[in-house]
Amino acid sequence: MYRYKKIAVKIGSNVLTRKDGTLDITRMSALVDQVSELHKSGVEIVLISSGAVASGRSELKLSRKIDAVSSRQLFSAVGQAKLINRYFELFRDHGIACGQVLTMKENFATRLHYLNQKHCMEVMLENGVIPIVNENDTISITELMFTDNDELSGLIAAMMGMEALIILSNIDGIYDGNPTDSTSSVIREIEGQKDDLSEYIQTKKSSFGRGGMITKCNIARKVADEGITVFIANGKRDNILVDLLRADSDVVCTRFVPSDKPASSMKKWIAHSEGFAKGEIHINECAVKALLSDKATSLLPVGVTQVIGEFEKDDIVRIFNHKNEQIGVGRVSVDSGKARAAIGHKGVKPLVHYDYLYLD
């Protein structure tokens, strides 16, 4: 009946909140109805839900001004309790259990923490519990925050091996012009990195969220390159989730076509670990050509021209070409000292094995 059996659904703040920042209970209830219908039909679903900060903001009237990080921590502490309690009650009406998963960006930095989170959600799904994921804004600080929950949803979709990621916003998708212009229309399909969308994408951020359409597009492209279909759709449209998953669906939205060469679980983790990179490896033109060829090629010391920064074995490093342009990331097999000592040498083991290499 439905074309996908494993999906991640990201619900944006502007979908869940009214203009005054209060929770839109009617919309929230409608989305829970749809998720419940899909769940009872055998579709595995992980929700990535925004709305905690906006919800808390509407609940508190501060008597004095506080800084941005403090206000975010305060609003999310109150708002997250309110948000998850509402989800719990709504899902309980359908006889379905849901569970809260709060995470931080640093929890994705090491493979062990990454796998622990994955196991937690796998256990929930195996026991019929719907995971509801959000960033733990109460203890996150600015430099360690996700760009927004779009970034988090991409990480979760890749981690859980989802077939599709649905990003619900308050517009129908990516337009070929200003969405408010009647002559503009939604771009229905985007293939990987082929289409240049820079002239179309609006830079304006949402009212209550941290990101905008640029973030959504960048995340969608990366996730699609990993073999996962991505939809950007309007969460305020009636029955949007159920309609999107129907085999004969013709819902107005933007669909990012998945790569026909899905990345491995390890490569997916590495692809999303760029923010945790500890150093840089610069390579020559011959090494670049070898890595970008159709053959499975590891990064060998003979093609390395420079190693920058300090890192340990198994850390994530950025990889730069001879033009000083980043071309990928990878998990390094030695520490920075040994990497420098191996520069230009032949017949030694790869600095980054192909299995632990992700090219942009």
C-alpha positions as CSV (number, residue, x, y, z in Angstrom):
1,M,0.0,0.0,0.0
2,Y,2.8,2.4,0.9
3,R,6.0,2.8,-1.2
4,Y,8.3,3.1,1.8
5,K,8.5,1.0,4.9
6,K,11.1,2.9,6.9
7,I,10.9,6.7,7.1
8,A,12.2,9.6,9.1
9,V,9.9,12.6,9.4
10,K,11.2,16.0,10.5
11,I,8.5,18.4,11.7
12,G,9.5,22.1,11.7
13,S,8.7,24.7,14.2
14,N,6.6,26.6,11.8
15,V,4.4,23.6,11.2
16,L,3.8,23.0,14.9
17,T,3.4,26.5,16.1
18,R,1.0,29.4,15.5
19,K,2.1,32.9,14.7
20,D,2.2,33.8,18.4
21,G,4.5,30.8,19.1
22,T,1.9,28.7,20.9
23,L,1.5,25.1,19.9
24,D,-1.0,24.4,17.1
25,I,-2.7,21.4,18.8
26,T,-5.0,20.9,15.9
27,R,-2.1,20.5,13.4
28,M,-0.1,18.4,15.8
29,S,-3.1,16.1,16.4
30,A,-3.6,15.7,12.6
31,L,0.1,14.8,12.1
32,V,-0.1,12.2,14.9
33,D,-3.2,10.7,13.3
34,Q,-1.3,10.3,10.1
35,V,1.8,8.8,11.8
36,S,-0.4,6.4,13.7
37,E,-2.1,5.3,10.5
38,L,1.2,4.6,8.9
39,H,2.6,2.9,12.0
40,K,-0.4,0.5,12.2
41,S,0.2,-0.3,8.5
42,G,3.7,-1.5,9.3
43,V,5.7,1.6,8.4
44,E,8.6,2.2,10.8
45,I,8.8,5.9,11.7
46,V,11.2,8.1,13.6
47,L,10.0,11.6,14.3
48,I,12.4,14.5,14.5
49,S,10.3,17.2,16.1
50,S,11.1,20.9,16.5
51,G,8.9,23.2,18.6
52,A,10.3,22.9,22.1
53,V,11.9,26.4,22.2
54,A,8.9,28.1,20.5
55,S,6.6,26.2,22.9
56,G,8.5,27.3,25.9
57,R,8.8,30.9,24.7
58,S,5.0,31.1,24.6
59,E,4.7,29.7,28.1
60,L,7.0,32.1,29.9
61,K,6.9,35.9,30.2
62,L,10.4,37.0,31.3
63,S,10.7,40.0,33.6
64,R,14.3,40.7,32.5
65,K,16.3,40.3,29.4
66,I,18.7,37.3,29.2
67,D,21.3,36.3,26.6
68,A,20.4,34.1,23.6
69,V,22.0,30.8,24.9
70,S,20.4,31.2,28.4
71,S,16.9,32.0,26.9
72,R,17.2,29.0,24.6
73,Q,18.1,26.7,27.5
74,L,15.2,28.1,29.6
75,F,12.6,28.0,26.9
76,S,13.5,24.5,25.7
77,A,13.5,23.1,29.3
78,V,9.9,24.2,29.7
79,G,8.8,23.7,26.1
80,Q,10.3,20.2,25.7
81,A,8.3,18.9,28.7
82,K,5.1,20.5,27.2
83,L,5.8,19.1,23.7
84,I,6.6,15.5,24.6
85,N,3.7,15.4,27.0
86,R,1.3,16.4,24.2
87,Y,2.8,13.8,21.9
88,F,2.4,11.2,24.6
89,E,-1.2,11.9,25.1
90,L,-2.0,12.1,21.4
91,F,-0.3,8.8,20.6
92,R,-1.9,7.1,23.6
93,D,-5.3,7.9,22.1
94,H,-4.3,5.6,19.2
95,G,-2.9,2.9,21.5
96,I,0.7,3.7,20.5
97,A,3.6,4.4,22.8
98,C,6.2,7.1,22.0
99,G,9.5,7.8,23.6
100,Q,11.7,10.9,23.9
101,V,15.3,10.9,22.5
102,L,17.3,14.0,23.3
103,T,20.7,14.3,21.7
104,M,23.6,16.7,21.0
105,K,25.9,17.1,18.1
106,E,28.9,15.8,20.0
107,N,27.0,12.4,20.5
108,F,27.7,11.8,16.8
109,A,31.4,12.6,17.0
110,T,32.5,9.1,18.0
111,R,31.5,5.8,16.4
112,L,30.7,4.3,19.8
113,H,28.2,7.1,20.8
114,Y,26.8,7.0,17.3
115,L,26.1,3.2,17.6
116,N,24.7,3.6,21.1
117,Q,22.1,6.1,19.9
118,K,21.3,3.8,16.9
119,H,20.8,0.8,19.2
120,C,18.5,2.8,21.5
121,M,16.1,3.7,18.7
122,E,16.3,0.2,17.1
123,V,15.1,-1.2,20.4
124,M,12.2,1.3,20.5
125,L,11.2,0.5,17.0
126,E,11.4,-3.3,17.6
127,N,9.0,-2.9,20.5
128,G,6.5,-0.7,18.6
129,V,7.6,2.6,20.2
130,I,7.8,5.7,18.1
131,P,11.1,7.6,18.8
132,I,10.6,11.4,19.0
133,V,14.0,13.0,18.6
134,N,15.1,16.6,19.4
135,E,18.3,18.4,20.2
136,N,18.9,18.7,23.9
137,D,18.9,22.5,23.8
138,T,19.0,22.7,27.6
139,I,22.7,21.8,27.7
140,S,23.8,22.6,24.2
141,I,25.9,25.7,23.6
142,T,26.2,27.7,20.5
143,E,29.3,26.2,18.9
144,L,28.1,22.6,19.6
145,M,24.5,23.1,18.3
146,F,23.2,21.5,15.1
147,T,22.6,24.1,12.4
148,D,18.9,23.2,13.0
149,N,16.8,20.0,13.1
150,D,17.1,19.6,9.4
151,E,20.8,18.7,10.0
152,L,19.7,16.4,12.8
153,S,17.1,14.7,10.7
154,G,19.7,14.0,8.0
155,L,21.9,12.3,10.6
156,I,19.0,10.3,12.0
157,A,17.8,9.1,8.5
158,A,21.3,8.0,7.6
159,M,22.0,6.4,11.0
160,M,18.7,4.3,10.9
161,G,19.1,3.3,7.3
162,M,15.8,4.9,6.3
163,E,14.3,4.6,2.8
164,A,13.0,8.1,2.9
165,L,13.3,11.4,4.8
166,I,10.4,13.8,4.8
167,I,11.1,17.3,5.8
168,L,7.9,19.1,6.6
169,S,8.0,22.9,6.4
170,N,5.3,25.6,5.9
171,I,5.7,25.8,2.1
172,D,5.3,23.2,-0.6
173,G,9.0,22.8,-1.5
174,I,11.7,24.6,-3.4
175,Y,10.3,27.1,-5.8
176,D,11.9,28.4,-9.1
177,G,11.3,31.9,-7.8
178,N,10.0,33.8,-4.8
179,P,7.3,31.5,-3.2
180,T,5.1,34.6,-2.7
181,D,5.1,35.3,-6.4
182,S,2.2,33.8,-8.3
183,T,4.3,33.1,-11.3
184,S,6.7,30.8,-9.3
185,S,6.2,27.1,-9.1
186,V,7.6,24.2,-7.1
187,I,10.6,22.3,-8.5
188,R,9.2,18.8,-8.4
189,E,12.4,16.8,-8.7
190,I,16.1,17.4,-8.1
191,E,18.9,15.0,-9.1
192,G,21.9,15.1,-6.8
193,Q,24.4,17.9,-7.4
194,K,23.4,18.3,-11.1
195,D,21.0,21.2,-10.7
196,D,22.2,24.6,-9.6
197,L,19.6,25.9,-7.2
198,S,21.4,28.9,-5.9
199,E,19.4,31.5,-7.8
200,Y,16.1,30.0,-6.5
201,I,16.7,29.3,-2.8
202,Q,15.5,32.0,-0.4
203,T,18.0,33.0,2.3
204,K,15.3,34.0,4.8
205,K,15.1,31.9,7.9
206,S,11.9,30.6,9.5
207,S,10.2,32.6,12.3
208,F,10.8,30.1,15.1
209,G,13.5,27.8,13.7
210,R,17.3,28.4,13.2
211,G,17.5,27.3,9.5
212,G,16.0,28.1,6.2
213,M,15.7,26.6,2.7
214,I,19.4,26.7,2.0
215,T,20.0,24.3,4.9
216,K,17.2,22.0,3.9
217,C,18.5,21.8,0.4
218,N,22.1,21.1,1.4
219,I,21.0,18.4,3.9
220,A,18.6,16.9,1.3
221,R,21.3,16.6,-1.3
222,K,23.8,14.9,1.1
223,V,21.1,12.4,2.3
224,A,20.0,11.7,-1.3
225,D,23.6,11.1,-2.3
226,E,23.6,8.4,0.4
227,G,20.8,6.5,-1.3
228,I,17.8,7.9,0.7
229,T,14.9,9.7,-1.0
230,V,14.2,13.1,0.4
231,F,11.0,15.1,0.3
232,I,10.5,18.7,1.2
233,A,6.8,19.2,1.7
234,N,4.1,21.3,3.3
235,G,3.3,20.0,6.8
236,K,0.2,22.2,7.0
237,R,-1.5,20.3,4.0
238,D,-4.1,17.8,5.1
239,N,-3.0,14.2,5.1
240,I,0.4,15.1,3.7
241,L,2.3,12.1,5.1
242,V,-0.2,9.4,4.0
243,D,-0.6,11.0,0.6
244,L,3.2,11.2,0.1
245,L,3.7,7.5,0.8
246,R,1.0,6.3,-1.6
247,A,2.4,4.5,-4.6
248,D,0.3,6.8,-7.0
249,S,1.2,10.0,-5.1
250,D,1.2,13.2,-7.0
251,V,1.5,15.6,-4.0
252,V,3.0,19.0,-4.8
253,C,6.5,18.8,-3.2
254,T,10.2,18.7,-4.0
255,R,11.7,15.2,-4.3
256,F,15.4,14.7,-4.2
257,V,16.3,11.6,-6.3
258,P,18.4,9.1,-4.3
259,S,21.8,7.9,-5.6
260,D,21.7,4.4,-7.2
261,K,24.9,3.6,-5.3
262,P,23.9,3.8,-1.6
263,A,26.7,4.5,0.9
264,S,27.6,2.0,3.6
265,S,26.6,2.6,7.2
266,M,30.2,3.6,8.0
267,K,30.4,6.0,5.1
268,K,27.1,7.6,6.1
269,W,28.5,8.3,9.6
270,I,31.7,9.8,8.1
271,A,29.7,11.9,5.7
272,H,28.0,13.6,8.5
273,S,31.0,13.9,10.8
274,E,32.7,16.8,9.0
275,G,31.9,19.1,11.9
276,F,34.1,17.0,14.1
277,A,37.2,17.0,11.9
278,K,40.5,17.4,13.8
279,G,42.9,18.1,10.9
280,E,43.5,18.3,7.2
281,I,45.2,16.2,4.6
282,H,46.2,17.9,1.4
283,I,46.9,15.8,-1.7
284,N,48.4,16.3,-5.2
285,E,46.6,16.3,-8.6
286,C,47.4,12.6,-9.3
287,A,45.9,11.5,-6.0
288,V,42.8,13.6,-6.7
289,K,42.3,11.9,-10.0
290,A,42.8,8.5,-8.4
291,L,40.2,9.1,-5.7
292,L,37.7,10.6,-8.1
293,S,38.0,7.7,-10.6
294,D,35.4,4.9,-10.8
295,K,37.8,2.5,-8.9
296,A,37.7,1.9,-5.2
297,T,40.8,3.8,-4.2
298,S,42.3,4.6,-0.8
299,L,44.2,7.7,0.1
300,L,47.9,6.7,0.0
301,P,50.8,8.7,1.6
302,V,52.6,8.9,-1.8
303,G,49.9,11.4,-3.0
304,V,50.0,13.6,0.2
305,T,51.6,17.0,0.1
306,Q,50.8,18.4,3.5
307,V,49.2,17.4,6.9
308,I,47.7,20.2,9.0
309,G,46.6,20.0,12.6
310,E,46.9,17.5,15.4
311,F,44.8,14.3,15.4
312,E,44.8,10.8,16.7
313,K,44.3,7.5,15.0
314,D,40.6,7.0,13.9
315,D,39.8,10.8,14.1
316,I,37.9,12.4,11.2
317,V,40.0,14.6,8.9
318,R,39.2,16.9,6.0
319,I,40.7,16.1,2.6
320,F,41.8,19.0,0.3
321,N,42.9,18.9,-3.4
322,H,45.9,20.6,-5.0
323,K,43.7,23.8,-5.4
324,N,43.1,23.9,-1.6
325,E,39.4,22.9,-2.1
326,Q,37.9,20.4,0.2
327,I,36.9,17.3,-1.6
328,G,35.9,15.0,1.2
329,V,36.3,13.6,4.8
330,G,37.7,10.4,6.1
331,R,38.7,8.4,9.2
332,V,42.5,8.5,9.4
333,S,44.4,5.3,10.2
334,V,47.4,6.9,12.1
335,D,48.0,9.9,14.2
336,S,49.2,13.3,12.8
337,G,52.8,12.6,13.6
338,K,52.9,9.3,11.7
339,A,50.9,10.9,8.9
340,R,53.5,13.6,8.4
341,A,56.4,11.1,8.6
342,A,54.7,9.1,5.8
343,I,54.2,12.0,3.3
344,G,55.3,11.0,-0.2
345,H,56.3,7.4,0.8
346,K,55.4,4.4,-1.4
347,G,54.5,0.9,-0.2
348,V,53.0,1.9,3.1
349,K,49.4,1.4,4.3
350,P,46.7,4.0,3.3
351,L,46.2,7.1,5.5
352,V,42.5,6.8,4.8
353,H,41.1,3.5,3.6
354,Y,38.4,3.5,0.9
355,D,35.9,2.0,3.3
356,Y,36.3,5.0,5.6
357,L,36.4,7.7,2.9
358,Y,33.6,10.0,1.9
359,L,34.0,12.3,-1.1
360,D,31.8,15.3,-1.6
